[in-house]
């Protein structure tokens, strides 16, 4: 089956199989955001903005999940701070991730 290379799948406003293909990506995004919010709620780090992106899950997350998010959030934050210092704030940092993060406001 040939794919039409001239018309991107997102060009159509009608519901297509691409919508269902995106459900996995959207689900992963929502799960990651909920995990971050849970980690913030138990004091792993401070993020006053995450509440606007994710609902708080009543389900406890495994400690390994919380530690993993903590390590990633801290690591990315340190890299961004170092980059901003090195460029003396004359920079732009695009967010290429799929998560609904709040790093833009920090």
DSSP file (Angstrom, degrees, kcal/mol; ACC not computed):
  #  RESIDUE AA STRUCTURE BP1 BP2  ACC     N-H-->O    O-->H-N    N-H-->O    O-->H-N    TCO  KAPPA ALPHA  PHI   PSI    X-CA   Y-CA   Z-CA
    1    1 A X              0   0    0      0, 0.0     2,-0.2     0, 0.0     0, 0.0   0.000 360.0 360.0 360.0 123.4    0.0    0.0    0.0
    2    2 A X        -     0   0    0      1,-0.0     2,-0.4     3,-0.0     0, 0.0  -0.526 360.0-135.2 -82.4 144.9    1.5    3.3   -1.1
    3    3 A X        -     0   0    0     -2,-0.2     2,-0.9     2,-0.0     3,-0.1  -0.828  19.6-119.2-100.1 138.0    1.6    6.3    1.1
    4    4 A X        -     0   0    0     -2,-0.4     3,-0.4     1,-0.2     5,-0.0  -0.672  27.9-173.2 -76.7 109.3    0.6    9.7   -0.2
    5    5 A X  S    S+     0   0    0     -2,-0.9    -1,-0.2     1,-0.2     3,-0.1   0.638  77.0  61.3 -80.3 -14.7    3.8   11.7    0.3
    6    6 A X  S    S+     0   0    0      1,-0.2     2,-0.6    -3,-0.1    -1,-0.2   0.734 100.7  53.9 -85.4 -22.3    2.2   15.0   -0.7
    7    7 A X  S    S-     0   0    0     -3,-0.4    -1,-0.2     2,-0.0    -3,-0.1  -0.925  81.3-140.9-117.2 108.8   -0.5   15.1    2.0
    8    8 A X    >   -     0   0    0     -2,-0.6     3,-1.8     1,-0.1     4,-0.4  -0.315  22.0-118.4 -65.2 152.1    0.7   14.8    5.6
    9    9 A X  G >  S+     0   0    0      1,-0.3     3,-0.6     2,-0.2    -1,-0.1   0.754 112.9  57.2 -64.3 -24.1   -1.5   12.7    7.8
   10   10 A X  G 3  S+     0   0    0      1,-0.2    -1,-0.3     8,-0.1    -2,-0.1   0.523  86.2  81.5 -84.3  -4.0   -2.1   15.7   10.1
   11   11 A X  G <  S+     0   0    0     -3,-1.8     2,-0.3     2,-0.0    -1,-0.2   0.777  75.8  81.1 -73.1 -25.7   -3.5   17.8    7.2
   12   12 A X    <   -     0   0    0     -3,-0.6     4,-0.1    -4,-0.4    -5,-0.0  -0.612  64.6-155.8 -84.5 139.1   -6.9   16.3    7.4
   13   13 A X        +     0   0    0     -2,-0.3     2,-0.1     2,-0.1    -1,-0.1   0.575  68.6  92.5 -88.1  -9.3   -9.4   17.5   10.0
   14   14 A X  S    S-     0   0    0      1,-0.1     2,-0.3     0, 0.0    -2,-0.1  -0.465  91.9 -92.1 -83.0 158.5  -11.3   14.3   10.1
   15   15 A X        +     0   0    0     -2,-0.1     2,-0.2     3,-0.1    -1,-0.1  -0.516  55.0 171.7 -70.2 130.1  -10.6   11.5   12.5
   16   16 A X    >>  -     0   0    0     -2,-0.3     3,-1.0    -4,-0.1     4,-0.8  -0.697  52.3 -88.9-129.2-179.5   -8.1    9.0   11.0
   17   17 A X  H 3> S+     0   0    0      1,-0.2     4,-2.0    -2,-0.2     5,-0.1   0.752 120.8  70.2 -65.6 -21.7   -6.2    6.0   12.1
   18   18 A X  H 3> S+     0   0    0      1,-0.2     4,-2.0     2,-0.2    -1,-0.2   0.866  91.1  59.7 -62.1 -35.7   -3.4    8.4   13.0
   19   19 A X  H <4 S+     0   0    0     -3,-1.0     4,-0.5     1,-0.2    -1,-0.2   0.919 108.7  42.6 -58.9 -43.6   -5.6    9.6   15.9
   20   20 A X  H >< S+     0   0    0     -4,-0.8     3,-0.7     1,-0.2     4,-0.5   0.832 109.9  57.4 -73.5 -30.5   -5.7    6.1   17.4
   21   21 A X  H >X S+     0   0    0     -4,-2.0     3,-0.7     1,-0.2     4,-0.5   0.856 104.0  54.2 -64.4 -33.5   -2.0    5.8   16.7
   22   22 A X  H 3X S+     0   0    0     -4,-2.0     4,-2.9     1,-0.2     5,-0.3   0.624  85.3  84.6 -75.7 -13.8   -1.4    8.9   18.8
   23   23 A X  H <> S+     0   0    0     -3,-0.7     4,-2.7    -4,-0.5    -1,-0.2   0.875  88.5  51.8 -59.0 -37.9   -3.2    7.4   21.8
   24   24 A X  H <> S+     0   0    0     -3,-0.7     4,-2.1    -4,-0.5    -1,-0.2   0.905 111.5  46.3 -64.4 -41.8   -0.1    5.6   23.0
   25   25 A X  H  X S+     0   0    0     -4,-0.5     4,-2.4     2,-0.2    -2,-0.2   0.928 114.3  47.5 -66.2 -45.5    2.0    8.8   22.8
   26   26 A X  H  X S+     0   0    0     -4,-2.9     4,-2.6     1,-0.2    -2,-0.2   0.899 111.5  51.3 -63.0 -40.1   -0.7   10.8   24.6
   27   27 A X  H  X S+     0   0    0     -4,-2.7     4,-2.6    -5,-0.3    -1,-0.2   0.898 110.2  48.8 -63.6 -40.9   -1.1    8.1   27.2
   28   28 A X  H  X S+     0   0    0     -4,-2.1     4,-2.6     2,-0.2    -2,-0.2   0.905 111.3  50.6 -64.7 -41.7    2.7    8.1   27.8
   29   29 A X  H  X S+     0   0    0     -4,-2.4     4,-2.3     2,-0.2    71,-0.4   0.929 112.6  46.0 -60.9 -46.7    2.7   11.9   28.1
   30   30 A X  H  X S+     0   0    0     -4,-2.6     4,-2.4     2,-0.2    -2,-0.2   0.910 113.0  49.5 -65.2 -42.4   -0.2   11.8   30.6
   31   31 A X  H  X S+     0   0    0     -4,-2.6     4,-2.4     2,-0.2    -2,-0.2   0.920 111.5  48.8 -63.5 -43.6    1.4    9.0   32.7
   32   32 A X  H  X S+     0   0    0     -4,-2.6     4,-2.3     2,-0.2    -1,-0.2   0.910 112.0  49.1 -62.4 -42.3    4.8   10.8   32.8
   33   33 A X  H  X S+     0   0    0     -4,-2.3     4,-2.4     1,-0.2    -1,-0.2   0.900 111.3  49.1 -65.0 -40.7    3.1   14.0   33.9
   34   34 A X  H  X S+     0   0    0     -4,-2.4     4,-2.4     2,-0.2    23,-0.4   0.885 110.0  51.7 -65.9 -38.3    1.1   12.2   36.6
   35   35 A X  H  X S+     0   0    0     -4,-2.4     4,-2.4     2,-0.2    -2,-0.2   0.909 110.6  48.6 -64.1 -41.8    4.3   10.5   37.8
   36   36 A X  H  X S+     0   0    0     -4,-2.3     4,-2.3     2,-0.2    -2,-0.2   0.926 111.3  49.7 -63.1 -43.9    6.1   13.9   38.0
   37   37 A X  H  X S+     0   0    0     -4,-2.4     4,-2.4     1,-0.2    -2,-0.2   0.906 110.6  50.2 -63.7 -39.9    3.1   15.4   39.9
   38   38 A X  H  X S+     0   0    0     -4,-2.4     4,-1.4     2,-0.2    -1,-0.2   0.933 109.8  50.4 -62.7 -44.9    3.1   12.6   42.3
   39   39 A X  H  <>S+     0   0    0     -4,-2.4     5,-2.6     1,-0.2     6,-0.3   0.888 111.9  48.3 -61.2 -38.9    6.9   12.9   43.0
   40   40 A X  H ><5S+     0   0    0     -4,-2.3     3,-1.6     1,-0.2    -1,-0.2   0.894 106.6  57.4 -65.9 -39.8    6.4   16.7   43.6
   41   41 A X  H 3<5S+     0   0    0     -4,-2.4    -1,-0.2     1,-0.3    -2,-0.2   0.773 106.7  48.2 -65.4 -25.5    3.5   15.9   46.0
   42   42 A X  T 3<5S-     0   0    0     -4,-1.4    -1,-0.3    -3,-0.2    -2,-0.2   0.337 124.3-102.5 -97.4   7.5    5.7   13.8   48.2
   43   43 A X  T < 5S+     0   0    0     -3,-1.6    -3,-0.2     2,-0.2    -2,-0.1   0.666  76.5 137.2  89.5  18.2    8.4   16.4   48.2
   44   44 A X  S   <S-     0   0    0     -5,-2.6     2,-0.3     1,-0.2    -4,-0.2   0.874  83.5 -22.1 -65.1 -35.7   11.0   15.1   45.7
   45   45 A X  S    S-     0   0    0     -6,-0.3     2,-0.5    -5,-0.1    -2,-0.2  -0.954  73.8 -96.8-161.8 169.7   11.4   18.6   44.3
   46   46 A X        +     0   0    0     -2,-0.3     2,-0.2    -3,-0.1    -5,-0.1  -0.834  43.2 156.3-100.1 126.3    9.5   21.8   44.1
   47   47 A X    >   -     0   0    0     -2,-0.5     3,-0.6    -7,-0.1     4,-0.4  -0.749  15.7-177.6-148.4  96.5    7.4   22.6   41.0
   48   48 A X  T 3  S+     0   0    0     -2,-0.2     3,-0.1     1,-0.2     4,-0.1   0.588  82.7  54.1 -72.5  -7.6    4.5   25.1   41.5
   49   49 A X  T >  S+     0   0    0      1,-0.1     3,-2.2     2,-0.1     4,-0.3   0.689  80.8  83.0-100.2 -20.8    3.4   24.7   37.9
   50   50 A X  G X> S+     0   0    0     -3,-0.6     3,-1.9     1,-0.3     4,-1.7   0.795  79.6  70.2 -59.0 -29.1    3.0   20.9   37.5
   51   51 A X  G 34 S+     0   0    0     -4,-0.4    -1,-0.3     1,-0.3    -2,-0.1   0.743  94.3  56.4 -60.7 -22.0   -0.5   21.1   39.0
   52   52 A X  G <4 S+     0   0    0     -3,-2.2    -1,-0.3     1,-0.1    -2,-0.2   0.589 112.6  40.5 -84.7 -10.7   -1.7   22.9   35.8
   53   53 A X  T <4 S+     0   0    0     -3,-1.9     2,-0.4    -4,-0.3    -2,-0.2   0.651 117.9  30.3-109.7 -22.1   -0.5   20.1   33.5
   54   54 A X     <  -     0   0    0     -4,-1.7    -1,-0.2   -21,-0.1     2,-0.2  -0.995  69.0-124.0-145.3 144.2   -1.4   16.9   35.4
   55   55 A X        -     0   0    0     -2,-0.4     2,-0.5    -3,-0.1   -18,-0.1  -0.532  41.1-103.2 -80.5 155.2   -4.0   15.6   37.7
   56   56 A X        -     0   0    0     -2,-0.2     2,-0.3   -19,-0.1   -22,-0.1  -0.692  33.6-138.0 -83.3 124.2   -2.8   14.1   41.0
   57   57 A X        -     0   0    0     -2,-0.5     4,-0.1   -23,-0.4    -1,-0.0  -0.612   6.5-151.5 -81.8 138.4   -2.9   10.3   40.9
   58   58 A X  S    S+     0   0    0     -2,-0.3     2,-0.4     2,-0.1    -1,-0.1   0.636  74.4  95.6 -79.9 -14.9   -4.2    8.6   44.0
   59   59 A X  S    S-     0   0    0      1,-0.1     2,-0.2    -3,-0.0    -2,-0.1  -0.631  79.8-126.4 -80.5 128.0   -2.1    5.6   43.1
   60   60 A X        -     0   0    0     -2,-0.4     2,-0.3     1,-0.0    -2,-0.1  -0.520  22.9-136.3 -71.8 139.6    1.3    5.5   44.7
   61   61 A X        -     0   0    0     -2,-0.2    -1,-0.0    -4,-0.1     5,-0.0  -0.689  27.4 -95.0 -95.7 151.7    4.2    5.2   42.3
   62   62 A X    >>  -     0   0    0     -2,-0.3     4,-1.8     1,-0.1     3,-0.9  -0.328  32.2-119.2 -62.1 144.4    7.2    2.9   42.9
   63   63 A X  H 3> S+     0   0    0      1,-0.3     4,-2.7     2,-0.2     5,-0.2   0.839 114.1  60.0 -55.2 -33.6   10.2    4.5   44.6
   64   64 A X  H 3> S+     0   0    0      2,-0.2     4,-2.2     1,-0.2    -1,-0.3   0.874 103.6  50.6 -63.0 -36.4   12.3    3.7   41.5
   65   65 A X  H <> S+     0   0    0     -3,-0.9     4,-2.4     2,-0.2     5,-0.2   0.944 111.7  47.0 -65.2 -48.2    9.9    5.7   39.4
   66   66 A X  H  X S+     0   0    0     -4,-1.8     4,-2.5     1,-0.2    -2,-0.2   0.910 113.2  48.6 -61.5 -42.8   10.2    8.7   41.7
   67   67 A X  H  X S+     0   0    0     -4,-2.7     4,-2.8     2,-0.2    -1,-0.2   0.888 110.2  52.4 -64.8 -38.7   13.9    8.5   41.9
   68   68 A X  H  X S+     0   0    0     -4,-2.2     4,-2.3    -5,-0.2    -2,-0.2   0.927 111.7  44.7 -63.6 -45.0   14.2    8.2   38.1
   69   69 A X  H  X S+     0   0    0     -4,-2.4     4,-3.0     2,-0.2     5,-0.3   0.903 112.8  52.3 -65.8 -40.1   12.1   11.3   37.6
   70   70 A X  H  X S+     0   0    0     -4,-2.5     4,-2.8    -5,-0.2     5,-0.3   0.944 110.7  47.5 -59.2 -47.8   14.1   13.2   40.3
   71   71 A X  H  X S+     0   0    0     -4,-2.8     4,-2.5     1,-0.2    -2,-0.2   0.911 115.4  44.9 -61.1 -43.2   17.4   12.2   38.6
   72   72 A X  H  X S+     0   0    0     -4,-2.3     4,-2.8     2,-0.2     5,-0.3   0.928 114.4  47.5 -68.7 -44.7   16.2   13.3   35.2
   73   73 A X  H  X S+     0   0    0     -4,-3.0     4,-2.4     2,-0.2    -2,-0.2   0.931 116.0  44.9 -62.5 -45.6   14.6   16.6   36.4
   74   74 A X  H  X S+     0   0    0     -4,-2.8     4,-2.5    -5,-0.3    -2,-0.2   0.924 114.5  49.1 -64.4 -44.1   17.7   17.5   38.4
   75   75 A X  H  X S+     0   0    0     -4,-2.5     4,-2.2    -5,-0.3    -2,-0.2   0.933 113.9  44.0 -61.9 -47.8   20.0   16.5   35.6
   76   76 A X  H  X S+     0   0    0     -4,-2.8     4,-2.5     1,-0.2     5,-0.2   0.904 113.2  52.6 -65.2 -41.0   18.2   18.5   32.9
   77   77 A X  H  X S+     0   0    0     -4,-2.4     4,-2.6    -5,-0.3    -2,-0.2   0.920 110.2  47.8 -61.2 -43.7   17.8   21.5   35.3
   78   78 A X  H  X S+     0   0    0     -4,-2.5     4,-2.5     2,-0.2    -1,-0.2   0.906 111.9  49.9 -64.8 -41.2   21.6   21.5   36.0
   79   79 A X  H  X S+     0   0    0     -4,-2.2     4,-2.2     2,-0.2    -2,-0.2   0.913 112.4  47.5 -63.2 -41.9   22.4   21.3   32.2
   80   80 A X  H  X S+     0   0    0     -4,-2.5     4,-2.7     2,-0.2     5,-0.2   0.927 111.7  49.7 -65.6 -44.9   20.0   24.1   31.4
   81   81 A X  H  X S+     0   0    0     -4,-2.6     4,-2.5     1,-0.2    -2,-0.2   0.926 112.0  48.6 -59.7 -44.5   21.4   26.3   34.2
   82   82 A X  H  X S+     0   0    0     -4,-2.5     4,-2.5     2,-0.2    -1,-0.2   0.900 112.6  48.4 -62.7 -41.2   25.0   25.7   33.0
   83   83 A X  H  X S+     0   0    0     -4,-2.2     4,-2.1     2,-0.2    -2,-0.2   0.917 111.6  48.7 -65.4 -43.7   24.0   26.5   29.4
   84   84 A X  H  <>S+     0   0    0     -4,-2.7     5,-2.5     2,-0.2     4,-0.4   0.906 113.4  47.7 -64.6 -41.2   22.3   29.7   30.4
   85   85 A X  H ><5S+     0   0    0     -4,-2.5     3,-1.1    -5,-0.2    -2,-0.2   0.930 111.5  50.5 -62.9 -44.9   25.3   30.8   32.5
   86   86 A X  H 3<5S+     0   0    0     -4,-2.5    -2,-0.2     1,-0.3    -1,-0.2   0.861 115.6  41.4 -63.8 -35.8   27.7   29.9   29.7
   87   87 A X  T ><5S-     0   0    0     -4,-2.1     3,-1.6    -5,-0.2    -1,-0.3   0.403 108.6-123.8 -91.6   2.9   25.7   31.9   27.1
   88   88 A X  T < 5 -     0   0    0     -3,-1.1    -3,-0.2    -4,-0.4    -4,-0.1   0.872  69.8 -58.5  54.3  40.5   25.1   34.8   29.6
   89   89 A X  T 3 <S+     0   0    0     -5,-2.5     2,-1.0    -6,-0.2    -1,-0.3   0.579 109.2 123.4  67.7  13.6   21.3   34.3   29.0
   90   90 A X    <   +     0   0    0     -3,-1.6     2,-0.3    -6,-0.3    -1,-0.1  -0.577  54.5  87.1 -98.9  69.3   21.7   35.0   25.3
   91   91 A X        -     0   0    0     -2,-1.0     2,-0.4    -3,-0.0    -7,-0.0  -0.971  61.5-139.9-156.5 166.0   20.1   31.7   24.2
   92   92 A X        -     0   0    0     -2,-0.3     2,-0.5     2,-0.0    -2,-0.0  -0.991  12.7-158.5-131.2 141.9   16.9   29.9   23.4
   93   93 A X        -     0   0    0     -2,-0.4     2,-0.2     2,-0.0    -2,-0.0  -0.931  10.6-150.6-124.2 106.9   16.3   26.3   24.4
   94   94 A X        -     0   0    0     -2,-0.5     2,-0.8     1,-0.1    -2,-0.0  -0.522  13.3-132.7 -75.4 143.2   13.6   24.5   22.4
   95   95 A X        +     0   0    0     -2,-0.2    -1,-0.1     1,-0.1    -2,-0.0  -0.863  29.8 171.3 -95.8 109.5   11.7   21.8   24.2
   96   96 A X        +     0   0    0     -2,-0.8    -1,-0.1     2,-0.0    -2,-0.0   0.353  43.4 105.6-100.0   4.4   11.7   18.8   21.9
   97   97 A X        -     0   0    0      1,-0.1    -2,-0.1     2,-0.1     4,-0.0  -0.208  68.1-135.1 -79.1 173.7   10.1   16.4   24.4
   98   98 A X  S    S+     0   0    0      2,-0.0    -1,-0.1   -73,-0.0     2,-0.1   0.485  71.0 101.6-107.0  -7.0    6.6   15.1   24.4
   99   99 A X  S    S-     0   0    0      1,-0.1     2,-1.3   -67,-0.1   -69,-0.1  -0.368  79.2-117.8 -77.8 158.8    5.9   15.5   28.1
  100  100 A X        +     0   0    0    -71,-0.4     2,-0.2   -47,-0.1    -1,-0.1  -0.734  53.7 167.5 -93.1  85.5    3.8   18.4   29.5
  101  101 A X        -     0   0    0     -2,-1.3     3,-0.2     1,-0.1   -68,-0.0  -0.489  40.5-143.0 -99.8 169.0    6.6   19.9   31.6
  102  102 A X    >   +     0   0    0     -2,-0.2     3,-1.5     1,-0.1     4,-0.4   0.202  66.7 111.9-115.1  13.9    6.9   23.2   33.3
  103  103 A X  G >   +     0   0    0      1,-0.3     3,-1.2     2,-0.2    -1,-0.1   0.769  67.1  71.2 -62.4 -24.5   10.5   23.9   32.8
  104  104 A X  G 3  S+     0   0    0      1,-0.3    -1,-0.3    -3,-0.2    -2,-0.1   0.862  99.7  46.6 -56.3 -37.2    9.6   26.8   30.5
  105  105 A X  G <         0   0    0     -3,-1.5    -1,-0.3     1,-0.2    -2,-0.2   0.487 360.0 360.0 -88.7  -3.5    8.4   28.8   33.5
  106  106 A X    <         0   0    0     -3,-1.2    -1,-0.2    -4,-0.4    -2,-0.2   0.465 360.0 360.0 -91.0 360.0   11.4   28.1   35.7
